[in-house]
Amino acid sequence: MEKIQPTQEDNLHQTLLDLKEKTSVLEVPQVEREKMTSRTMEMVNTYDDHIRNLTWGPVKTADQGSLPVIGEIEEDPSEYDLVMQDFNAHLANGGINPGHPTMFGFVPCGHGTYPAAMGAFIPVTFATYSGIHWKSTSIVEMENKLITWVADLFGYPAGHAGNISSGGSLATLTALAVARDSRELKAADFHRCVIYCSEFAHYSVQKGLRAVGLREAILRTVPVDKLLKMTASGLERQIIEDTKTGLLPFLVAATVGTTLTGSVDPVNDIADVCDRHQLWLHVDAAYGGFFALCDEMKQLFVGVERSDSIVVNPHKGAYL
């Protein structure tokens, strides 16, 4: 009897069957899924009750040096209840809780608002992906509308562009890279480039400069006034002095809402200086930006629309 050789299609079919068997360990039975969902919702509801009833306990539950040691990561799976116990014991109740109702010593990061929690949970559940327009057209369009809304909030003219990043540090890095390329800086001149900011500028500016290859650039600290705002006159004096010595004044990083004091640099006056000397103006409004939604605060944002780039964080001022 003639032996029939398996075809390429047969081999592929068998390969898929083998893969199905190997990956079946990732499938969670319905009964277990219901238990996991129930246990998770129990924890979420308990947390929500504490938030609403102000019964969460102290803001700080443990010093960094006294936190219990978390076990090593193992190859074998762990029971879900044990994972949740570890989460509550070592993570949720370890250190400072920035979502605590009486936590006033740190910039908020979207903790403690139910819509924000749902907004983070649902996209992860549905594995949404917005990296390619043709793959998720509606999601990309939604992001673009959000960027347009933010630009309109600050009064930027038509023709703007932007993106949504994971946070202020990455957004600052992106802005610095765009500024570097837009001004066509040459690597041979990086050591002569000068960046200006106040002593209260966020450390992400310095980190971003290193990440975009401008580690050799000069980071100049501009004097501040009694209200801890950058002085436009002091900025211009430094720019003129640096130009005379053969340096290349490149970029000014103004801040609208410093994380230490909440001070707001006079962006409109700084924009005048940047226009006179052809410097890129970057505005760090990560913390204070969304206070522009408040009518009584709008005067603080005059001139922001003249900047070349801006960073705003909805998970801070907008609690999202």
C-alpha positions as CSV (number, residue, x, y, z in Angstrom):
1,M,0.0,0.0,0.0
2,E,1.4,3.3,-1.0
3,K,2.3,5.7,1.8
4,I,0.9,9.2,1.2
5,Q,3.4,11.9,2.1
6,P,1.9,14.8,4.2
7,T,1.4,18.0,2.2
8,Q,2.5,21.4,3.2
9,E,-1.1,22.2,4.2
10,D,-1.1,19.1,6.4
11,N,2.1,20.2,8.1
12,L,0.8,23.7,8.7
13,H,-2.4,22.3,10.1
14,Q,-0.5,20.1,12.5
15,T,1.7,23.0,13.5
16,L,-1.4,25.0,14.4
17,L,-2.8,22.2,16.4
18,D,0.5,21.9,18.4
19,L,0.5,25.6,19.0
20,K,-3.1,25.5,20.2
21,E,-2.2,22.8,22.7
22,K,0.8,24.6,24.0
23,T,-1.0,28.0,24.4
24,S,-4.0,26.4,26.0
25,V,-2.4,27.0,29.4
26,L,-3.0,30.7,28.9
27,E,-6.8,30.2,28.6
28,V,-8.6,30.8,31.9
29,P,-11.8,28.7,32.5
30,Q,-15.0,30.6,32.8
31,V,-15.4,29.7,36.5
32,E,-11.9,31.1,37.2
33,R,-12.6,34.2,35.1
34,E,-15.7,35.0,37.2
35,K,-13.7,34.5,40.4
36,M,-11.0,36.8,39.2
37,T,-13.4,39.5,38.1
38,S,-15.4,39.2,41.4
39,R,-12.2,39.5,43.5
40,T,-10.9,42.4,41.5
41,M,-14.2,44.3,41.7
42,E,-14.3,43.6,45.5
43,M,-10.9,45.3,45.8
44,V,-11.9,48.2,43.6
45,N,-15.1,48.8,45.4
46,T,-13.3,48.7,48.8
47,Y,-10.8,51.3,47.6
48,D,-13.6,53.5,46.2
49,D,-15.5,53.3,49.5
50,H,-12.4,54.4,51.3
51,I,-12.0,57.3,48.9
52,R,-15.6,58.5,49.2
53,N,-15.8,58.0,53.0
54,L,-12.4,59.4,53.8
55,T,-11.5,56.1,55.7
56,W,-8.4,55.1,53.8
57,G,-6.1,55.5,56.7
58,P,-2.8,57.4,56.7
59,V,-1.3,58.9,53.5
60,K,2.0,57.2,54.2
61,T,1.8,53.6,55.4
62,A,5.5,52.6,55.3
63,D,9.0,54.1,55.0
64,Q,10.9,53.1,51.9
65,G,13.5,51.3,54.0
66,S,11.0,49.3,56.0
67,L,8.9,47.9,53.1
68,P,8.6,44.1,53.3
69,V,10.6,42.2,50.7
70,I,8.7,40.9,47.7
71,G,9.4,37.4,46.6
72,E,11.4,36.5,43.5
73,I,9.6,36.1,40.2
74,E,9.0,32.4,39.5
75,E,8.3,30.4,36.4
76,D,5.3,28.5,37.9
77,P,2.0,30.3,38.0
78,S,0.5,31.7,41.2
79,E,-3.0,31.6,42.5
80,Y,-4.9,34.8,41.7
81,D,-5.9,35.3,45.4
82,L,-2.3,35.1,46.4
83,V,-1.3,37.6,43.8
84,M,-4.0,40.0,45.1
85,Q,-2.9,39.5,48.7
86,D,0.7,40.4,47.7
87,F,-0.6,43.4,45.8
88,N,-2.5,44.7,48.8
89,A,0.3,43.9,51.3
90,H,3.3,45.2,49.4
91,L,2.1,47.6,46.8
92,A,-1.3,49.2,47.4
93,N,-0.5,49.7,51.1
94,G,3.2,50.3,50.8
95,G,4.7,53.8,50.9
96,I,2.8,57.0,49.9
97,N,-0.6,56.9,48.3
98,P,-0.9,59.8,45.9
99,G,-4.6,59.0,45.4
100,H,-5.4,59.6,49.1
101,P,-8.1,62.2,49.7
102,T,-5.8,64.2,52.0
103,M,-2.7,63.9,49.8
104,F,-1.5,67.5,49.0
105,G,2.2,67.1,48.8
106,F,2.5,65.8,45.3
107,V,1.2,66.6,41.8
108,P,-1.9,64.4,41.2
109,C,-1.6,61.6,38.7
110,G,-5.1,60.7,37.8
111,H,-5.8,58.8,41.0
112,G,-9.1,58.8,42.8
113,T,-11.6,59.6,39.9
114,Y,-13.8,56.8,38.8
115,P,-14.2,58.0,35.1
116,A,-10.4,58.1,34.8
117,A,-10.1,54.6,36.2
118,M,-12.7,53.3,33.7
119,G,-11.0,55.2,30.9
120,A,-7.7,53.3,31.6
121,F,-9.4,50.0,32.1
122,I,-11.6,49.7,29.1
123,P,-9.0,50.3,26.3
124,V,-6.7,47.7,27.9
125,T,-9.5,45.2,28.1
126,F,-10.3,45.6,24.4
127,A,-6.6,45.8,23.4
128,T,-7.1,48.9,21.3
129,Y,-4.2,50.0,19.1
130,S,-3.8,53.4,17.6
131,G,-0.3,53.1,16.1
132,I,-1.6,52.8,12.5
133,H,-4.4,54.9,11.0
134,W,-5.8,52.3,8.6
135,K,-5.9,49.6,11.4
136,S,-7.9,51.8,13.9
137,T,-9.1,54.7,12.0
138,S,-11.7,55.9,14.5
139,I,-9.3,55.7,17.4
140,V,-6.6,57.6,15.6
141,E,-9.2,60.2,14.6
142,M,-10.3,60.5,18.2
143,E,-6.7,61.2,19.3
144,N,-6.3,63.8,16.5
145,K,-9.5,65.5,17.7
146,L,-8.2,65.6,21.2
147,I,-4.9,67.1,20.0
148,T,-6.9,69.8,18.1
149,W,-9.0,70.5,21.2
150,V,-5.9,71.0,23.3
151,A,-4.4,73.3,20.6
152,D,-7.6,75.3,20.4
153,L,-7.7,75.6,24.2
154,F,-4.4,77.5,24.2
155,G,-5.1,79.5,21.0
156,Y,-2.6,77.9,18.6
157,P,-3.1,78.9,15.0
158,A,-4.0,76.5,12.2
159,G,-1.3,74.1,11.0
160,H,-0.3,72.8,14.4
161,A,0.7,69.2,15.0
162,G,1.1,67.0,18.1
163,N,1.0,63.6,19.6
164,I,-0.1,61.8,22.7
165,S,2.8,60.4,24.8
166,S,3.0,58.4,28.0
167,G,3.9,61.4,30.1
168,G,5.6,64.8,30.5
169,S,9.1,63.5,30.3
170,L,8.7,61.7,27.0
171,A,6.7,64.7,25.6
172,T,9.5,67.0,26.6
173,L,12.0,64.8,24.9
174,T,9.9,64.8,21.8
175,A,9.7,68.6,21.8
176,L,13.4,69.0,22.2
177,A,14.1,66.6,19.3
178,V,11.7,68.5,17.1
179,A,13.3,71.8,18.1
180,R,16.8,70.4,17.4
181,D,15.8,69.1,13.9
182,S,13.7,72.2,13.0
183,R,16.6,74.5,13.7
184,E,18.9,72.1,11.8
185,L,21.5,72.0,14.5
186,K,24.8,70.4,13.6
187,A,26.4,67.9,16.0
188,A,29.7,69.8,15.7
189,D,27.9,72.8,17.3
190,F,26.1,71.1,20.1
191,H,28.7,72.2,22.7
192,R,28.0,75.9,21.7
193,C,24.2,75.6,22.0
194,V,22.6,77.3,24.9
195,I,19.2,76.4,26.6
196,Y,17.6,78.8,29.0
197,C,15.3,78.0,31.9
198,S,14.7,79.0,35.5
199,E,15.9,77.1,38.5
200,F,12.4,75.7,39.0
201,A,12.2,74.1,35.5
202,H,11.4,70.4,35.6
203,Y,14.3,68.0,35.6
204,S,12.9,66.4,32.4
205,V,14.4,69.2,30.4
206,Q,17.9,68.2,31.4
207,K,17.1,64.5,31.0
208,G,15.6,65.2,27.6
209,L,18.7,67.2,26.4
210,R,20.9,64.2,27.2
211,A,18.5,61.8,25.4
212,V,18.5,63.8,22.2
213,G,22.3,64.1,22.1
214,L,22.6,67.6,23.5
215,R,24.5,66.5,26.7
216,E,27.3,69.0,25.8
217,A,24.9,71.9,25.4
218,I,25.0,74.7,28.0
219,L,22.0,74.8,30.3
220,R,21.7,78.4,31.5
221,T,19.7,79.3,34.7
222,V,17.8,82.5,34.2
223,P,17.2,84.7,37.3
224,V,13.7,84.8,38.9
225,D,11.7,87.6,40.6
226,K,10.1,87.6,44.0
227,L,7.2,85.5,42.7
228,L,9.8,82.9,41.5
229,K,9.0,83.7,37.8
230,M,11.7,83.8,35.1
231,T,12.6,87.4,34.3
232,A,12.4,88.3,30.6
233,S,15.0,91.1,31.1
234,G,17.4,88.7,32.7
235,L,16.8,86.2,29.9
236,E,17.6,88.8,27.2
237,R,20.8,89.9,28.9
238,Q,22.1,86.4,29.0
239,I,21.2,85.8,25.4
240,I,23.0,88.9,24.3
241,E,26.1,88.1,26.4
242,D,26.2,84.5,25.0
243,T,25.9,85.7,21.4
244,K,28.8,88.1,21.9
245,T,31.0,85.2,23.1
246,G,30.3,83.1,20.1
247,L,27.7,80.8,21.6
248,L,24.5,79.7,19.9
249,P,21.4,80.6,22.0
250,F,18.9,77.9,20.9
251,L,15.9,77.3,23.1
252,V,14.0,78.8,26.1
253,A,12.0,76.5,28.3
254,A,9.3,78.5,30.1
255,T,7.1,76.9,32.7
256,V,3.4,77.5,33.3
257,G,2.9,76.0,36.8
258,T,6.2,74.8,38.3
259,T,5.8,71.6,40.3
260,L,7.6,73.0,43.4
261,T,5.9,76.4,43.7
262,G,3.2,76.7,41.1
263,S,4.8,79.8,39.7
264,V,4.1,80.8,36.1
265,D,6.7,82.4,33.9
266,P,5.7,85.5,31.9
267,V,5.3,83.6,28.6
268,N,4.2,86.6,26.5
269,D,7.3,88.7,27.5
270,I,9.5,85.7,27.0
271,A,8.0,85.2,23.5
272,D,9.0,88.8,22.7
273,V,12.6,88.0,23.6
274,C,12.5,84.8,21.6
275,D,11.1,86.6,18.5
276,R,13.8,89.2,18.7
277,H,16.6,86.7,18.9
278,Q,15.1,83.8,16.9
279,L,15.0,81.3,19.7
280,W,12.7,78.3,20.0
281,L,10.2,78.8,22.8
282,H,9.1,75.6,24.6
283,V,6.4,75.8,27.3
284,D,6.2,73.2,30.0
285,A,2.6,73.3,31.1
286,A,2.5,69.7,32.2
287,Y,1.2,70.6,35.7
288,G,-0.6,74.0,35.2
289,G,-1.8,73.7,31.6
290,F,-5.3,72.5,32.1
291,F,-6.1,75.4,34.5
292,A,-6.6,77.2,31.3
293,L,-10.1,75.7,31.4
294,C,-10.8,78.1,34.4
295,D,-11.9,81.6,33.3
296,E,-10.2,83.2,36.3
297,M,-6.8,81.6,35.3
298,K,-6.8,82.5,31.6
299,Q,-4.7,85.6,32.0
300,L,-1.8,83.4,33.1
301,F,-1.7,81.8,29.7
302,V,-1.4,84.9,27.5
303,G,1.4,84.3,25.0
304,V,1.4,80.5,25.2
305,E,-0.1,80.4,21.7
306,R,3.1,82.1,20.5
307,S,5.3,79.2,21.6
308,D,6.8,76.7,19.3
309,S,6.0,73.6,21.4
310,I,4.1,72.8,24.6
311,V,3.7,69.9,27.0
312,V,0.4,69.4,28.9
313,N,-0.5,66.5,31.2
314,P,-4.2,65.7,31.6
315,H,-3.4,63.2,34.3
316,K,-2.2,66.1,36.5
317,G,-4.5,69.2,36.2
318,A,-7.4,67.4,34.6
319,Y,-7.2,64.3,36.9
320,L,-7.4,61.9,33.9
